[in-house]
Amino acid sequence: MGGEARLRPDDRDALRAELRSVSTGSDFPVAFGGEVTSSSVRLTECFGTLTTRLRDLEVQEGRGVGGQALAFGRPIGVVDYGAARHITHDYDGPVMAERLSAVLAVPVRVRGKCRAVLYGAIRQRVAVGDRARDSLIAAGRRLAAELAVRDEVDRRMSMAEAVAATRRPDVADVANLEELRSVHSELCAIAGSVEDVNLRTRMYEVAQRLTDLRTGETESAPQLRLSRREIDVLSQVALGCTNAEVAERLSLAPETVKAYLRAAMRRLGARTRHEAVVRARSAWLLP
């Protein structure tokens, strides 16, 4: 689902986690789904199934319940799959082998593009209740939000590595320097909210490369040190963010931001926010 990624976790893990939550925490005893590739959905994750007939099944756009959800970009459901007339029956074999009757398919859309389809199914001929429907739709929204974050991480990593791969920008090139600082700030902000340790570490390494690129030095820097979070806060302050804006960007409480800022100012010997940023840049802690 993620295209070219940099230490990006496998998106199927996130898909699997959401389907597991649906099968254990809602009225759907059977849950399955998969990623969208081109114009089809490949079903790779299954919970509560009796056979292996659904696994690795390619569901074409417009065909069956999931194919219609993919085509129309909205939830599609049936109460009695075998008797349903508004869907095609290309996949009757696998569905009937599982004895499924009520089926609901929910597309997972990120920036207008369908990236996956989640299914919830019941073996009885009953209408899907609001609680079950809401649970599956909520799972789709959570997955969409997670994929959007991962996409943004990839985009920022690409930008950062592209800048770091070029020659050192001329300090007189204000636009180039400000873009470098903006990328550094955004990278720090996103890294702080990433749960995957390897990805977070990689992002901070790239952020440090941007700082090194700005200074042109990596070995003779002063021994002054700030904590990772103190640098994160200062990187946002450097862009002119208020404490409230820093708190929102870093998912911290405003009082926590103030505490990090006060600690950074104390270590830097600065009396104001602006002076703290200037001293952090002089100490090669920020680009």
C-alpha positions as CSV (number, residue, x, y, z in Angstrom):
1,M,0.0,0.0,0.0
2,G,2.9,2.3,0.7
3,G,4.9,2.5,-2.6
4,E,8.6,3.3,-2.1
5,A,9.1,3.4,1.6
6,R,12.0,4.0,3.9
7,L,11.9,1.6,6.8
8,R,8.1,1.8,6.5
9,P,6.3,-0.8,8.6
10,D,4.4,-3.4,6.5
11,D,1.0,-1.9,5.9
12,R,-0.5,-5.3,6.1
13,D,0.3,-5.4,9.8
14,A,-2.0,-2.3,10.3
15,L,-4.7,-3.9,8.1
16,R,-4.4,-7.2,10.1
17,A,-4.7,-5.3,13.4
18,E,-7.9,-3.6,12.4
19,L,-9.5,-6.7,11.0
20,R,-8.6,-8.5,14.2
21,S,-10.3,-5.8,16.3
22,V,-13.4,-6.1,14.1
23,S,-13.6,-9.9,14.5
24,T,-13.1,-9.8,18.3
25,G,-14.9,-6.7,19.3
26,S,-18.0,-6.5,17.1
27,D,-20.9,-8.5,15.8
28,F,-18.9,-9.8,12.9
29,P,-17.7,-13.4,13.6
30,V,-15.9,-13.3,10.2
31,A,-13.6,-10.5,9.0
32,F,-11.3,-10.4,6.1
33,G,-9.8,-7.9,3.6
34,G,-6.8,-6.9,1.6
35,E,-4.9,-4.2,-0.2
36,V,-5.9,-2.6,-3.4
37,T,-3.6,-3.2,-6.3
38,S,-4.4,-1.6,-9.6
39,S,-8.1,-2.4,-10.1
40,S,-8.6,-5.3,-7.7
41,V,-8.4,-6.2,-4.0
42,R,-6.2,-9.2,-3.0
43,L,-7.6,-10.7,0.2
44,T,-4.7,-11.6,2.4
45,E,-6.0,-11.3,5.9
46,C,-8.8,-13.5,7.3
47,F,-10.3,-14.0,10.7
48,G,-13.0,-16.5,11.7
49,T,-12.9,-18.4,8.4
50,L,-13.5,-22.1,8.0
51,T,-11.5,-22.7,4.8
52,T,-8.6,-21.1,2.9
53,R,-10.8,-20.3,-0.1
54,L,-10.9,-16.6,0.5
55,R,-7.2,-16.2,1.1
56,D,-5.3,-14.7,-1.8
57,L,-8.6,-14.2,-3.8
58,E,-8.4,-11.4,-6.3
59,V,-11.6,-9.4,-6.2
60,Q,-12.0,-7.3,-9.4
61,E,-13.4,-3.7,-9.3
62,G,-17.1,-3.7,-9.7
63,R,-17.4,-7.5,-9.1
64,G,-19.0,-8.9,-5.9
65,V,-19.6,-7.0,-2.7
66,G,-16.0,-5.8,-2.2
67,G,-15.6,-5.0,-5.9
68,Q,-18.6,-2.6,-5.8
69,A,-17.3,-1.0,-2.6
70,L,-14.0,-0.4,-4.5
71,A,-15.8,0.9,-7.6
72,F,-18.2,3.3,-5.8
73,G,-16.0,4.3,-2.9
74,R,-18.6,3.6,-0.2
75,P,-19.8,0.7,2.0
76,I,-21.7,-2.0,0.2
77,G,-23.6,-4.7,1.9
78,V,-26.0,-7.6,1.4
79,V,-28.2,-9.4,3.9
80,D,-28.5,-12.7,1.9
81,Y,-25.5,-13.0,-0.3
82,G,-26.8,-16.0,-2.3
83,A,-30.0,-14.2,-3.2
84,A,-28.6,-10.7,-3.8
85,R,-29.3,-9.3,-7.2
86,H,-27.5,-6.0,-7.1
87,I,-24.0,-7.7,-7.1
88,T,-22.3,-10.1,-9.4
89,H,-21.7,-13.6,-8.2
90,D,-18.2,-14.2,-9.5
91,Y,-17.0,-15.4,-6.1
92,D,-19.9,-17.7,-5.0
93,G,-17.6,-20.7,-4.6
94,P,-15.4,-19.2,-1.8
95,V,-18.3,-17.3,-0.2
96,M,-20.6,-20.3,-0.1
97,A,-17.8,-22.5,1.2
98,E,-17.6,-20.2,4.2
99,R,-21.5,-20.3,4.5
100,L,-21.6,-16.5,4.6
101,S,-24.9,-14.7,4.3
102,A,-24.7,-11.1,5.5
103,V,-21.6,-9.3,4.1
104,L,-20.5,-5.7,4.5
105,A,-17.5,-4.3,2.6
106,V,-15.9,-0.9,3.5
107,P,-13.4,0.9,1.3
108,V,-10.4,2.5,3.0
109,R,-9.8,5.8,1.2
110,V,-6.7,8.0,1.6
111,R,-6.8,11.4,-0.2
112,G,-9.5,10.2,-2.5
113,K,-7.8,6.9,-3.4
114,C,-9.0,3.5,-2.3
115,R,-6.1,1.7,-0.6
116,A,-7.8,-1.4,0.9
117,V,-11.2,-3.0,1.5
118,L,-12.3,-4.4,4.8
119,Y,-15.1,-7.0,5.0
120,G,-17.3,-8.1,7.9
121,A,-19.5,-11.1,7.5
122,I,-22.2,-13.1,9.4
123,R,-23.3,-16.7,8.6
124,Q,-26.9,-16.0,9.4
125,R,-29.4,-14.2,7.2
126,V,-29.8,-11.1,9.3
127,A,-29.4,-7.4,8.7
128,V,-26.1,-6.0,9.8
129,G,-26.7,-3.9,13.0
130,D,-25.7,-0.3,13.4
131,R,-23.1,-1.3,16.0
132,A,-21.4,-3.8,13.7
133,R,-21.6,-1.4,10.8
134,D,-20.1,1.5,12.8
135,S,-17.4,-0.8,14.1
136,L,-16.2,-1.8,10.6
137,I,-16.5,1.8,9.3
138,A,-14.5,3.1,12.3
139,A,-11.8,0.4,11.6
140,G,-11.6,1.7,8.0
141,R,-11.2,5.2,9.2
142,R,-8.4,4.3,11.6
143,L,-6.6,2.4,8.9
144,A,-7.0,5.3,6.5
145,A,-5.6,7.7,9.1
146,E,-2.6,5.4,9.8
147,L,-1.8,5.1,6.1
148,A,-2.0,8.9,5.7
149,V,0.5,9.4,8.5
150,R,2.8,6.8,6.9
151,D,2.5,8.5,3.5
152,E,3.4,11.8,5.1
153,V,6.4,10.3,6.8
154,D,7.6,8.9,3.5
155,R,7.1,12.2,1.8
156,R,9.0,14.1,4.4
157,M,11.8,11.5,4.5
158,S,12.1,11.8,0.7
159,M,12.3,15.6,0.9
160,A,14.9,15.5,3.7
161,E,17.1,12.9,2.0
162,A,16.9,14.8,-1.3
163,V,18.1,18.0,0.5
164,A,20.8,16.1,2.4
165,A,22.0,14.5,-0.9
166,T,22.7,17.9,-2.5
167,R,25.7,20.1,-1.9
168,R,25.7,22.3,1.2
169,P,23.3,25.2,0.5
170,D,24.8,28.7,0.3
171,V,24.0,30.5,3.6
172,A,23.0,33.5,1.4
173,D,20.3,31.4,-0.2
174,V,17.6,32.3,2.2
175,A,14.8,30.4,0.5
176,N,16.9,27.2,0.3
177,L,17.9,27.6,4.0
178,E,14.4,28.2,5.1
179,E,13.2,25.2,3.2
180,L,15.8,23.1,4.9
181,R,14.7,24.4,8.3
182,S,11.1,23.7,7.5
183,V,11.8,20.1,6.4
184,H,13.8,19.6,9.6
185,S,11.0,21.0,11.8
186,E,8.3,18.9,10.1
187,L,10.5,15.8,10.3
188,C,11.0,16.2,14.0
189,A,7.3,16.9,14.6
190,I,6.3,13.7,12.7
191,A,9.1,11.6,14.2
192,G,7.9,12.4,17.7
193,S,4.5,10.8,17.0
194,V,5.8,7.6,15.2
195,E,5.5,4.5,17.3
196,D,7.8,2.3,15.2
197,V,11.2,2.6,16.9
198,N,13.3,1.8,13.7
199,L,11.4,4.4,11.7
200,R,11.6,7.0,14.4
201,T,15.3,6.5,14.8
202,R,15.8,6.7,11.0
203,M,13.9,10.0,10.8
204,Y,15.9,11.6,13.6
205,E,19.1,10.5,11.8
206,V,18.0,12.2,8.7
207,A,17.1,15.3,10.7
208,Q,20.6,15.3,12.1
209,R,22.0,15.0,8.6
210,L,20.2,18.2,7.7
211,T,21.7,20.0,10.7
212,D,25.2,18.7,9.7
213,L,24.5,19.9,6.2
214,R,23.8,23.4,7.4
215,T,26.9,23.6,9.5
216,G,29.2,21.7,7.3
217,E,30.8,20.2,10.4
218,T,30.1,16.9,12.2
219,E,33.2,16.3,14.4
220,S,34.3,19.6,16.0
221,A,30.9,20.7,17.3
222,P,30.7,22.0,20.9
223,Q,29.8,19.5,23.5
224,L,26.6,21.2,24.5
225,R,23.7,18.7,24.4
226,L,20.0,19.0,24.5
227,S,17.5,16.1,24.8
228,R,15.7,14.9,21.7
229,R,12.4,16.5,22.9
230,E,14.1,19.8,23.7
231,I,15.4,19.9,20.1
232,D,12.0,19.0,18.8
233,V,10.4,21.9,20.7
234,L,13.1,24.4,19.6
235,S,12.8,23.3,16.0
236,Q,9.1,24.3,16.1
237,V,9.9,27.5,17.9
238,A,12.5,28.3,15.3
239,L,9.6,28.5,12.7
240,G,7.7,31.0,14.8
241,C,5.2,28.6,16.4
242,T,3.6,29.5,19.7
243,N,3.6,27.2,22.6
244,A,0.1,26.1,21.8
245,E,1.0,25.4,18.2
246,V,4.1,23.5,19.3
247,A,2.0,21.4,21.6
248,E,-0.4,20.6,18.8
249,R,2.3,19.7,16.3
250,L,4.2,17.5,18.8
251,S,1.1,16.0,20.5
252,L,2.2,17.3,23.9
253,A,0.5,19.2,26.7
254,P,1.2,23.0,26.6
255,E,2.7,22.8,30.1
256,T,5.0,20.0,28.9
257,V,6.2,22.2,26.0
258,K,6.9,25.1,28.4
259,A,8.9,22.7,30.6
260,Y,11.0,21.5,27.7
261,L,11.5,25.1,26.5
262,R,12.6,26.3,29.9
263,A,15.1,23.4,30.2
264,A,16.5,24.1,26.8
265,M,16.8,27.9,27.6
266,R,18.6,27.1,30.8
267,R,21.1,24.7,29.2
268,L,21.7,27.2,26.4
269,G,22.0,30.2,28.8
270,A,19.3,32.0,26.9
271,R,16.8,34.5,28.4
272,T,14.3,34.5,25.5
273,R,12.9,32.0,23.0
274,H,14.6,33.8,20.1
275,E,17.9,33.8,21.9
276,A,17.5,30.0,22.6
277,V,17.0,29.4,18.9
278,V,20.0,31.5,17.9
279,R,22.3,29.8,20.5
280,A,21.0,26.3,19.4
281,R,22.0,27.1,15.8
282,S,25.3,28.5,16.9
283,A,25.9,25.2,18.8
284,W,24.9,23.3,15.6
285,L,21.9,21.7,17.3
286,L,19.5,23.2,14.7
287,P,20.0,23.9,11.0
